[in-house]
C-alpha cells in the first residue's frame, strides 16, 4: 500500500505553482494567474464566491491591486499563504490550496 506524501513532499510539489501564482498576483497579471488555476477552482473574497479560472483570476487580482509589496510564500504541505502590505500598516493575504499542478481553492484573509 502506498503511503501518503509528507508535508515536505507536498510543499515541494506545490512550490512551483505557488511561485507562479505569487508572481502573477504581484504583477497584476490575471492571464498568468488563470493559467495556474484549475477548472474546478473556488475563490472566496469579501465580495463573494467565484468559480472557474477566469472569474477567479480577475477577482483575486482585483482584490490585490492595492498591494504595495509581497512577502515570500509561507507553506504547510499543499497550502500556502501569500501575504502582502497595503501601505500605512494595512496587510492582506491569500490562502491557496494546490493539488497536483494547479490551485483548487483560494481565500482572501
C-alpha positions as CSV (number, residue, x, y, z in Angstrom):
1,X,0.0,0.0,0.0
2,X,1.4,3.4,-0.9
3,X,1.9,5.9,1.9
4,X,0.6,9.4,1.9
5,X,3.1,12.1,1.0
6,X,4.6,14.0,3.8
7,X,4.0,17.8,4.2
8,X,7.5,18.4,3.0
9,X,6.8,16.4,-0.2
10,X,3.5,18.2,-0.7
11,X,5.3,21.6,-0.3
12,X,8.0,20.7,-2.8
13,X,5.4,19.6,-5.4
14,X,3.2,22.8,-4.7
15,X,6.0,25.3,-4.6
16,X,6.4,26.0,-8.4
17,X,2.6,26.6,-8.7
18,X,2.7,28.8,-5.6
19,X,5.6,30.9,-7.0
20,X,3.8,31.3,-10.3
21,X,0.6,32.5,-8.5
22,X,2.6,34.9,-6.4
23,X,4.4,36.3,-9.5
24,X,1.1,36.7,-11.3
25,X,-0.6,38.5,-8.4
26,X,2.4,40.8,-7.8
27,X,2.4,41.7,-11.4
28,X,-1.4,42.0,-11.5
29,X,-1.4,39.5,-14.4
30,X,-4.8,37.9,-14.5
31,X,-4.0,35.8,-17.6
32,X,-0.9,34.3,-15.9
33,X,-2.8,33.7,-12.7
34,X,-5.6,32.0,-14.7
35,X,-3.0,29.5,-16.1
36,X,-2.3,28.2,-12.6
37,X,-6.0,27.9,-11.5
38,X,-7.7,24.6,-12.2
39,X,-11.0,24.4,-13.9
40,X,-12.7,23.5,-10.6
41,X,-11.1,26.3,-8.6
42,X,-13.2,28.1,-6.0
43,X,-12.2,31.6,-4.6
44,X,-13.7,33.3,-1.6
45,X,-13.3,37.1,-1.4
46,X,-15.0,39.8,0.6
47,X,-17.2,40.3,-2.5
48,X,-18.4,36.7,-2.6
49,X,-17.6,33.4,-4.2
50,X,-16.1,32.9,-7.6
51,X,-15.6,29.7,-9.5
52,X,-13.8,28.9,-12.7
53,X,-10.3,30.1,-13.5
54,X,-11.2,33.3,-15.5
55,X,-13.6,34.8,-12.9
56,X,-11.4,33.7,-10.0
57,X,-8.2,35.2,-11.5
58,X,-9.9,38.6,-12.1
59,X,-11.4,38.5,-8.6
60,X,-8.1,37.8,-6.9
61,X,-6.1,40.3,-9.0
62,X,-8.7,42.9,-8.4
63,X,-8.7,42.3,-4.6
64,X,-4.9,42.8,-4.5
65,X,-4.5,45.9,-6.7
66,X,-3.6,48.0,-3.7
67,X,-0.7,45.7,-2.6
68,X,2.5,47.7,-2.2
69,X,4.8,44.7,-1.5
70,X,4.6,40.9,-1.2
71,X,6.3,38.6,1.2
72,X,7.8,35.2,0.3
73,X,5.1,32.4,0.5
74,X,4.6,30.5,3.7
75,X,3.6,26.9,3.2
76,X,2.3,24.0,5.1
77,X,2.0,21.0,2.8
78,X,-0.2,21.9,-0.2
79,X,-1.4,25.1,1.5
80,X,0.3,28.5,1.2
81,X,-0.2,32.0,2.5
82,X,0.7,34.8,0.1
83,X,0.9,37.9,2.4
84,X,1.1,41.5,1.2
85,X,1.3,45.0,2.5
86,X,-1.3,47.6,1.6
87,X,0.5,50.6,2.9
88,X,0.1,52.5,6.1
89,X,0.3,49.4,8.2
90,X,-2.6,47.6,6.5
91,X,-2.0,44.0,5.4
92,X,-3.7,41.3,3.4
93,X,-3.2,37.8,2.2
94,X,-4.5,35.0,0.1
95,X,-4.6,31.3,1.3
96,X,-4.1,28.8,-1.6
97,X,-4.6,25.1,-1.8
98,X,-2.7,23.4,-4.5
99,X,-3.4,19.9,-5.9
100,X,-1.0,18.4,-8.4
101,X,-0.3,21.3,-10.8
102,X,-3.0,23.8,-10.0
103,X,-4.7,25.9,-7.4
104,X,-8.1,24.4,-6.5
105,X,-9.0,26.9,-3.7
106,X,-8.1,30.4,-2.7
107,X,-9.4,32.7,0.0
108,X,-8.7,36.3,0.9
109,X,-7.6,36.9,4.5
